[in-house]
């Protein structure tokens, strides 16, 4: 007991020295710290300047009534217990002291054990009062912090009782729904929701009250809220509930997701647009991760290679194509990733009718740091074009052989630039070195025999001015070796839709 009591300080207000000595011995023995005052003035000064856990007060003091000390101590600290220790007093006096706030009273001569018991009880009550005040203070601080947190939240927070009546909400809720605190608090939650939700809301409240279980508790839902002006808007709602002795309570955290919904709609439209574009082209379009696994393909890929999306996505070329083809694809993909730049390749892929040739444009897809994480390819089938080109080259080769063997040259007269273009056979037939002439009209006339130049120029001009489609003129050529040779130019005039002559295409034969 001494160890616990040593934490407490007792003020003894008594002018009888013998009693003071006895009280001090008793209290010191029990571990209390003791301070003594023998006057009203001295006691009041100590009460004002020190903190005591209890006061033992004698009412009869040399300079006044001890009740003055009782009143002052109660004014300063109503929780401070004051035990009156005095001579026998009247019942009216006793009731008066208790009304003034005295904890208890003992008459002299006092019983030591009764004094000890009363003092312990008084200090216990004082400590309990202090703890209650501390708890109230902590609760008040906690509530203030919670209120500050709720009020500073960017999301709307609404609290309702078991009947679905709003009992509190924060500033964000007021801003979100457009109601003031006075307009919303005390109103049903249905004030904040479109009519189509209200029946299900009422059923949910009834279910919760009867079973203690709610289908929506603890989950996040996307619904619609209703503003004061009647406008609906999309929300994300998270609900929670708790039980008290007075019933159920509900809290909802509400977030306006209008902006997010607009972004999602734009994303969906963009994805649909991309889907429509890549699936309505004859090109093969695909995306592969850096490790070679397919991330995306278009419909043309599926149709050409007779595979489903599930058979392609997440798989590599080596799981789909022959090894030599897959090796070539992979080597090109790796080169694009390493160079981090678009590259064009000619690639080959097997199809049911044989090997096809593709022109593939491959480019890297990069993350926010600029590091490539995938390759995208757009491959166009050029098999038919390659076949036509090969046939054209073969045909040209055959034509050149034919022209060489038949001593016939080809020529093209551009009437817009007045320049002449001809094959090497023309140089041979005219007896000039290949590339030695300028290709202009006057260069041709310079090769014509002097006696035929005027006739040739006139014939050319008349044919062009006429509506004829054919051109034919002949002349002599004086060859470098002094020999004379006749040349016959035949061709066709190419005109636009207005009849204007654009080109003359034809052949040259020598006799």
C-alpha positions as CSV (number, residue, x, y, z in Angstrom):
1,X,0.0,0.0,0.0
2,X,2.9,2.4,0.8
3,X,4.2,2.0,-2.8
4,X,0.9,3.0,-4.3
5,X,0.1,5.7,-1.8
6,X,3.5,7.4,-2.3
7,X,2.2,8.7,-5.6
8,X,-0.5,10.7,-3.8
9,X,-0.3,14.1,-2.1
10,X,-2.5,15.0,0.9
11,X,-3.2,18.6,2.2
12,X,-4.0,18.6,5.9
13,X,-5.7,21.8,7.0
14,X,-5.6,21.7,10.9
15,X,-4.5,24.2,13.6
16,X,-4.2,21.6,16.4
17,X,-0.5,20.7,16.5
18,X,-1.1,17.4,18.4
19,X,-3.7,16.3,15.8
20,X,-1.4,17.4,13.0
21,X,1.5,15.2,14.4
22,X,-0.8,12.2,14.6
23,X,-2.2,12.7,11.1
24,X,1.3,13.1,9.7
25,X,2.6,10.0,11.3
26,X,-0.4,8.0,10.1
27,X,-0.3,9.3,6.5
28,X,3.5,9.0,6.2
29,X,3.3,5.5,7.4
30,X,0.8,4.8,4.6
31,X,3.1,6.3,2.0
32,X,1.3,9.7,1.4
33,X,3.1,13.0,0.8
34,X,1.7,15.4,3.4
35,X,1.5,19.2,3.3
36,X,0.0,21.1,6.3
37,X,-1.8,24.4,6.5
38,X,-3.2,25.9,9.8
39,X,-5.1,28.9,8.4
40,X,-7.7,29.5,5.8
41,X,-5.5,31.9,3.9
42,X,-2.5,29.5,3.9
43,X,-4.7,26.6,2.7
44,X,-6.2,28.6,-0.1
45,X,-2.8,29.7,-1.3
46,X,-1.6,26.1,-1.3
47,X,-4.7,24.9,-3.2
48,X,-4.2,27.5,-5.8
49,X,-0.5,26.7,-6.3
50,X,-0.2,22.9,-5.9
51,X,-1.9,19.8,-7.1
52,X,-3.3,17.5,-4.3
53,X,-5.1,14.2,-4.5
54,X,-7.2,14.9,-1.4
55,X,-7.7,17.4,1.4
56,X,-8.4,16.6,5.1
57,X,-10.1,19.8,6.3
58,X,-10.9,21.1,9.7
59,X,-13.7,23.7,9.6
60,X,-12.8,25.6,12.8
61,X,-9.7,27.7,11.9
62,X,-8.2,30.8,13.6
63,X,-8.9,33.1,10.6
64,X,-12.2,31.9,9.3
65,X,-14.5,29.1,8.3
66,X,-13.0,26.1,6.6
67,X,-16.0,26.0,4.2
68,X,-14.3,28.9,2.3
69,X,-11.4,26.4,1.5
70,X,-14.0,23.8,0.4
71,X,-15.7,26.3,-2.0
72,X,-12.4,27.5,-3.5
73,X,-11.1,23.9,-4.0
74,X,-14.3,23.0,-5.7
75,X,-14.1,26.0,-7.9
76,X,-10.6,25.2,-9.0
77,X,-11.0,21.5,-9.3
78,X,-14.5,19.9,-8.8
79,X,-13.0,16.4,-8.9
80,X,-10.7,17.1,-5.8
81,X,-12.1,15.2,-2.9
82,X,-12.4,17.0,0.4
83,X,-12.9,15.0,3.6
84,X,-14.1,17.1,6.6
85,X,-12.5,16.1,9.9
86,X,-14.0,18.2,12.6
87,X,-15.8,18.2,16.0
88,X,-19.5,17.2,16.2
89,X,-21.6,19.4,14.0
90,X,-25.4,19.8,13.5
91,X,-27.2,17.8,10.8
92,X,-27.9,21.0,8.9
93,X,-24.2,21.8,8.9
94,X,-23.5,18.3,7.6
95,X,-26.0,18.5,4.8
96,X,-24.6,22.0,3.9
97,X,-21.1,20.6,3.6
98,X,-22.1,17.8,1.4
99,X,-24.1,20.2,-0.8
100,X,-21.0,22.3,-1.1
101,X,-19.1,19.4,-2.6
102,X,-17.5,17.6,0.4
103,X,-16.7,14.0,-0.3
104,X,-17.3,12.8,3.3
105,X,-17.0,14.0,6.9
106,X,-15.5,12.5,10.1
107,X,-16.0,13.7,13.6
108,X,-13.2,14.1,16.1
109,X,-11.9,12.1,17.7
110,X,-11.6,10.1,14.4
111,X,-11.1,6.4,14.0
112,X,-7.8,5.7,12.3
113,X,-9.1,2.8,10.1
114,X,-12.2,4.7,9.2
115,X,-10.0,7.7,8.1
116,X,-7.7,5.4,6.1
117,X,-10.7,3.7,4.4
118,X,-12.4,7.0,3.6
119,X,-9.2,8.6,2.2
120,X,-8.5,5.6,0.0
121,X,-12.0,5.7,-1.3
122,X,-11.8,9.4,-1.9
123,X,-8.5,9.1,-3.8
124,X,-9.9,6.2,-5.8
125,X,-12.9,8.3,-6.8
126,X,-10.6,11.2,-7.7
127,X,-8.5,8.9,-9.9
128,X,-11.6,7.5,-11.6
129,X,-12.8,11.0,-12.3
130,X,-9.4,11.9,-13.8
131,X,-9.4,8.8,-15.9
132,X,-12.9,9.6,-17.1
133,X,-11.8,13.1,-18.0
134,X,-8.8,11.7,-19.8
135,X,-10.9,9.2,-21.7
136,X,-13.4,11.9,-22.6
137,X,-10.5,14.0,-23.8
138,X,-9.0,11.2,-25.9
139,X,-12.4,10.4,-27.3
140,X,-12.9,14.0,-28.2
141,X,-9.5,14.1,-29.8
142,X,-10.2,10.9,-31.7
143,X,-13.6,12.2,-32.8
144,X,-12.0,15.4,-34.0
145,X,-9.3,13.6,-35.9
146,X,-11.9,11.3,-37.4
147,X,-14.1,14.2,-38.3
148,X,-11.1,16.0,-39.8
149,X,-10.2,12.9,-41.8
150,X,-13.8,12.5,-43.1
151,X,-14.1,16.2,-43.9
152,X,-10.8,16.2,-45.8
153,X,-11.7,13.1,-47.9
154,X,-12.2,13.7,-51.6
155,X,-14.8,10.9,-51.7
156,X,-18.3,11.4,-50.4
157,X,-18.9,9.7,-47.1
158,X,-22.5,9.2,-45.9
159,X,-23.6,7.6,-42.6
160,X,-27.2,6.4,-42.1
161,X,-29.1,4.6,-39.3
162,X,-30.9,1.3,-39.6
163,X,-34.0,3.0,-41.1
164,X,-31.9,4.4,-43.9
165,X,-32.0,7.9,-42.6
166,X,-28.9,10.1,-43.2
167,X,-27.3,11.0,-39.8
168,X,-24.1,12.6,-41.1
169,X,-22.1,13.2,-44.2
170,X,-19.0,15.2,-45.2
171,X,-18.3,18.2,-47.4
172,X,-17.5,16.1,-50.4
173,X,-21.0,14.5,-50.2
174,X,-22.6,17.9,-50.1
175,X,-20.6,19.1,-53.1
176,X,-21.3,15.9,-55.0
177,X,-25.1,15.7,-54.5
178,X,-25.7,19.5,-54.2
179,X,-27.6,19.4,-50.9
180,X,-26.6,21.4,-47.8
181,X,-26.2,19.6,-44.4
182,X,-29.5,20.9,-43.3
183,X,-31.3,19.6,-46.4
184,X,-29.7,16.1,-46.3
185,X,-29.3,15.1,-42.7
186,X,-32.5,13.6,-41.3
187,X,-33.7,12.6,-44.9
188,X,-33.9,9.1,-46.3
189,X,-31.0,7.8,-48.4
190,X,-33.5,7.5,-51.3
191,X,-33.0,11.2,-51.7
192,X,-29.7,10.4,-53.3
193,X,-30.7,7.6,-55.7
194,X,-32.8,7.3,-58.8
195,X,-36.3,5.8,-58.4
196,X,-35.3,2.5,-60.1
197,X,-33.0,1.7,-57.2
198,X,-35.4,2.5,-54.3
199,X,-37.4,-0.7,-54.1
200,X,-34.3,-2.9,-54.0
201,X,-32.8,-0.5,-51.4
202,X,-35.9,-0.9,-49.1
203,X,-35.7,-4.7,-49.5
204,X,-32.0,-4.6,-48.6
205,X,-32.6,-2.6,-45.4
206,X,-35.4,-5.0,-44.4
207,X,-33.2,-8.0,-45.0
208,X,-30.3,-6.5,-43.0
209,X,-32.6,-5.7,-40.1
210,X,-34.1,-9.2,-40.0
211,X,-31.1,-11.4,-40.8
212,X,-28.1,-9.2,-40.1
213,X,-26.8,-10.0,-43.6
214,X,-26.6,-7.8,-46.6
215,X,-25.8,-8.9,-50.2
216,X,-23.9,-5.6,-51.0
217,X,-21.9,-5.2,-47.8
218,X,-18.2,-5.1,-48.2
219,X,-18.3,-5.0,-52.0
220,X,-17.7,-2.2,-54.5
221,X,-20.6,-1.5,-56.9
222,X,-21.1,0.7,-59.9
223,X,-24.5,2.4,-59.7
224,X,-25.9,5.9,-60.3
225,X,-26.4,8.8,-58.0
226,X,-29.1,11.5,-58.2
227,X,-28.2,15.2,-57.7
228,X,-30.4,17.8,-56.3
229,X,-31.0,19.2,-59.8
230,X,-32.3,15.8,-60.9
231,X,-29.2,14.8,-62.9
232,X,-28.0,11.3,-62.7
233,X,-24.3,10.4,-62.7
234,X,-22.3,7.2,-62.4
235,X,-20.8,6.4,-59.0
236,X,-18.7,3.7,-57.4
237,X,-20.2,2.7,-54.0
238,X,-18.6,0.9,-51.1
239,X,-20.8,-0.1,-48.2
240,X,-20.1,-1.1,-44.6
241,X,-22.2,-1.7,-41.5
242,X,-21.8,-2.0,-37.8
243,X,-24.0,-2.9,-34.9
244,X,-24.6,-1.1,-31.6
245,X,-27.0,-1.5,-28.7
246,X,-29.2,1.1,-30.4
247,X,-29.3,-0.7,-33.7
248,X,-27.6,-1.0,-37.1
249,X,-25.7,1.8,-38.8
250,X,-24.4,2.0,-42.4
251,X,-21.7,4.0,-44.1
252,X,-21.1,4.5,-47.8
253,X,-18.1,5.8,-49.5
254,X,-19.2,7.3,-52.9
255,X,-16.9,8.3,-55.8
256,X,-18.0,10.1,-58.9
257,X,-16.7,8.0,-61.8
258,X,-18.1,10.2,-64.6
259,X,-14.6,11.1,-65.9
260,X,-13.5,7.5,-65.7
261,X,-16.6,6.3,-67.6
262,X,-16.0,8.8,-70.3
263,X,-12.4,7.6,-70.6
264,X,-13.5,4.0,-70.7
265,X,-16.1,4.8,-73.4
266,X,-13.4,6.5,-75.4
267,X,-11.1,3.5,-74.9
268,X,-13.8,1.1,-76.0
269,X,-14.5,3.2,-79.1
270,X,-10.8,3.3,-79.9
271,X,-10.5,-0.5,-79.3
272,X,-13.5,-1.1,-81.5
273,X,-12.0,1.2,-84.2
274,X,-8.7,-0.7,-84.0
275,X,-10.6,-4.0,-84.1
276,X,-12.5,-2.9,-87.2
277,X,-9.5,-1.6,-89.0
278,X,-7.2,-4.6,-88.4
279,X,-9.9,-7.1,-89.2
280,X,-11.0,-5.6,-92.4
281,X,-7.7,-5.5,-94.3
282,X,-6.1,-8.0,-96.5
283,X,-2.7,-7.5,-94.7
284,X,-1.7,-9.8,-91.9
285,X,-1.3,-7.9,-88.7
286,X,0.2,-9.3,-85.5
287,X,1.9,-8.3,-82.2
288,X,4.5,-10.5,-80.4
289,X,6.1,-10.0,-77.0
290,X,9.8,-9.7,-76.8
291,X,10.1,-13.4,-76.0
292,X,8.2,-14.2,-79.2
293,X,4.8,-15.1,-77.8
294,X,1.9,-13.7,-79.8
295,X,-0.1,-11.0,-78.1
296,X,-2.5,-10.0,-80.9
297,X,-3.5,-11.2,-84.4
298,X,-6.1,-10.1,-86.9
299,X,-8.8,-12.1,-88.7
300,X,-6.6,-12.4,-91.9
301,X,-4.0,-14.2,-89.9
302,X,-6.5,-16.8,-88.7
303,X,-8.0,-17.3,-92.2
304,X,-4.7,-17.6,-94.1
305,X,-3.1,-20.1,-91.7
306,X,-6.4,-21.9,-90.7
307,X,-5.8,-21.4,-87.0
308,X,-8.0,-20.0,-84.2
309,X,-7.0,-17.2,-81.9
310,X,-6.6,-19.7,-79.0
311,X,-4.1,-21.7,-81.1
312,X,-2.0,-18.6,-81.7
313,X,-2.2,-16.2,-78.7
314,X,0.5,-17.0,-76.1
315,X,2.3,-19.3,-78.6
316,X,5.5,-18.7,-80.6
317,X,6.3,-19.0,-84.3
318,X,8.2,-22.3,-83.5
319,X,4.9,-23.8,-82.3
320,X,3.0,-22.7,-85.4
321,X,5.4,-22.8,-88.4
322,X,8.1,-25.0,-89.7
323,X,11.5,-24.5,-88.0
324,X,13.3,-22.8,-91.0
325,X,10.4,-20.3,-91.4
326,X,10.1,-19.7,-87.6
327,X,13.9,-19.2,-87.3
328,X,13.7,-16.5,-90.0
329,X,10.7,-14.7,-88.3
330,X,12.4,-14.8,-85.0
331,X,15.7,-13.4,-86.3
332,X,13.9,-10.5,-87.9
333,X,11.9,-9.8,-84.7
334,X,15.1,-9.8,-82.6
335,X,16.8,-7.4,-85.0
336,X,13.9,-5.0,-84.7
337,X,14.0,-5.1,-80.9
338,X,17.8,-4.6,-80.9
339,X,17.8,-1.8,-83.3
340,X,14.6,-0.2,-81.8
341,X,13.6,1.0,-85.2
342,X,11.2,0.0,-88.0
343,X,12.6,-2.4,-90.6
344,X,11.2,-3.8,-93.8
345,X,11.8,-7.5,-94.7
346,X,10.8,-9.9,-97.5
347,X,9.6,-13.0,-95.7
348,X,8.1,-16.3,-96.7
349,X,5.2,-18.3,-95.1
350,X,3.7,-21.6,-96.1
351,X,0.0,-21.7,-97.1
352,X,-2.2,-24.5,-98.5
353,X,-1.3,-23.6,-102.1
354,X,2.4,-23.4,-101.4
355,X,5.0,-20.9,-100.2
356,X,3.9,-17.2,-100.3
357,X,6.1,-14.1,-100.3
358,X,5.3,-11.2,-98.0
359,X,6.7,-7.7,-97.5
360,X,6.7,-7.2,-93.7
361,X,7.0,-3.9,-92.0
362,X,8.1,-4.6,-88.4
363,X,8.4,-1.9,-85.7
364,X,9.0,-2.0,-81.9
365,X,6.4,-1.2,-79.3
366,X,8.0,0.6,-76.3
367,X,7.0,1.2,-72.7
368,X,7.1,4.5,-70.9
369,X,10.9,4.3,-70.6
370,X,11.4,3.8,-74.3
371,X,12.4,0.1,-73.9
372,X,10.9,-2.2,-76.5
373,X,8.6,-4.8,-75.1
374,X,7.0,-6.2,-78.3
375,X,7.1,-6.1,-82.1
376,X,4.2,-5.3,-84.4
377,X,4.2,-6.5,-87.9
378,X,2.1,-5.7,-91.0
379,X,2.7,-8.2,-93.7
380,X,1.4,-7.9,-97.3
381,X,1.2,-10.9,-99.6
382,X,3.2,-10.0,-102.8
383,X,3.3,-13.5,-104.2
384,X,1.1,-12.5,-107.3
385,X,3.1,-9.3,-107.7
386,X,6.3,-11.2,-107.7
387,X,4.9,-13.6,-110.3
388,X,3.9,-10.8,-112.5
389,X,7.2,-9.0,-112.1
390,X,9.1,-12.2,-113.0
391,X,6.9,-12.7,-116.0
392,X,7.4,-9.1,-117.1
393,X,11.1,-9.3,-116.7
394,X,11.0,-12.5,-118.8
395,X,8.8,-10.9,-121.4
396,X,11.1,-7.9,-121.6
397,X,14.1,-10.1,-122.1
398,X,12.2,-12.0,-124.8
399,X,11.2,-8.7,-126.4
400,X,14.8,-7.4,-126.3
401,X,15.9,-10.6,-128.0
402,X,13.2,-10.3,-130.6
403,X,14.0,-6.6,-131.3
404,X,17.7,-7.3,-131.5
405,X,17.1,-10.2,-133.9
406,X,14.7,-8.2,-136.1
407,X,16.6,-5.0,-136.2
408,X,13.7,-3.0,-134.8
409,X,14.0,-0.2,-132.2
410,X,11.5,1.3,-129.8
411,X,10.9,5.0,-129.3
412,X,8.8,7.4,-127.1
413,X,8.3,11.0,-128.0
414,X,7.1,13.1,-124.9
415,X,5.1,15.9,-126.5
416,X,5.0,17.9,-123.2
417,X,8.8,18.1,-122.9
418,X,9.6,17.5,-126.6
419,X,12.1,14.9,-125.6
420,X,12.7,11.6,-127.4
421,X,13.5,8.3,-125.6
422,X,14.5,5.2,-127.5
423,X,16.0,1.8,-127.1
424,X,19.7,1.0,-127.9
425,X,18.6,-0.6,-131.2
426,X,17.6,2.9,-132.4
427,X,21.2,4.1,-131.9
428,X,22.4,1.1,-133.8
429,X,20.0,1.7,-136.7
430,X,20.9,5.4,-136.9
431,X,24.5,4.6,-136.8
432,X,25.3,6.6,-133.6
433,X,27.1,5.7,-130.4
434,X,24.6,4.8,-127.6
435,X,23.9,7.9,-125.4
436,X,25.7,10.3,-127.7
437,X,22.5,12.2,-128.7
438,X,20.7,14.6,-126.4
439,X,17.2,13.2,-126.9
440,X,15.6,16.4,-128.0
441,X,13.5,16.8,-131.1
442,X,16.2,18.8,-132.9
443,X,18.7,16.0,-132.0
444,X,16.6,13.6,-134.2
445,X,16.4,16.1,-137.0
446,X,20.2,16.5,-136.9
447,X,20.5,12.8,-137.7
448,X,18.1,13.2,-140.7
449,X,19.7,13.6,-144.2
450,X,19.9,17.3,-144.9
451,X,17.8,17.0,-147.9
452,X,15.0,15.3,-145.9
453,X,14.9,17.5,-142.8
454,X,12.3,20.0,-143.9
455,X,10.0,17.2,-145.2
456,X,10.3,15.3,-141.9
457,X,9.6,18.3,-139.7
458,X,6.5,19.2,-141.8
459,X,5.2,15.7,-141.7
460,X,5.6,15.4,-138.0
461,X,3.8,18.8,-137.4
462,X,0.9,17.9,-139.7
463,X,0.3,14.5,-138.2
464,X,0.2,16.0,-134.7
465,X,-2.3,18.7,-135.7
466,X,-4.6,16.2,-137.3
467,X,-6.9,13.9,-135.5
468,X,-5.2,10.9,-136.8
469,X,-4.0,8.3,-134.3
470,X,-1.1,7.0,-136.4
471,X,2.2,8.5,-137.3
472,X,4.4,7.4,-140.2
473,X,7.3,9.1,-141.8
474,X,10.5,8.1,-143.5
475,X,13.8,9.7,-144.3
476,X,17.4,9.0,-145.1
477,X,20.2,8.8,-142.6
478,X,23.7,9.7,-143.5
479,X,25.8,7.3,-141.4
480,X,29.2,8.1,-140.1
481,X,30.9,5.8,-142.6
482,X,29.4,7.9,-145.4
483,X,26.7,5.3,-146.3
484,X,23.0,6.3,-146.7
485,X,20.2,4.3,-145.1
486,X,16.4,4.7,-145.2
487,X,14.6,4.7,-141.8
488,X,10.8,4.3,-141.3
489,X,9.2,5.6,-138.1
490,X,5.8,4.3,-137.3
491,X,3.9,5.0,-134.1
492,X,0.6,5.8,-132.3
493,X,-0.4,9.2,-130.8
494,X,-1.6,8.9,-127.2
495,X,-4.1,11.7,-126.3
496,X,-5.9,12.7,-123.1
497,X,-9.7,12.7,-122.7
498,X,-9.8,16.2,-124.3
499,X,-8.0,15.0,-127.4
500,X,-4.7,16.7,-126.5
501,X,-1.7,14.7,-127.8
502,X,0.6,13.6,-124.9
503,X,3.0,10.9,-126.3
504,X,3.9,9.2,-129.6
505,X,4.9,5.6,-129.1
506,X,6.3,3.5,-131.9
507,X,9.0,1.5,-133.6
508,X,11.9,2.3,-136.0
509,X,12.8,0.0,-138.9
510,X,15.7,0.4,-141.3
511,X,15.9,-0.7,-144.9
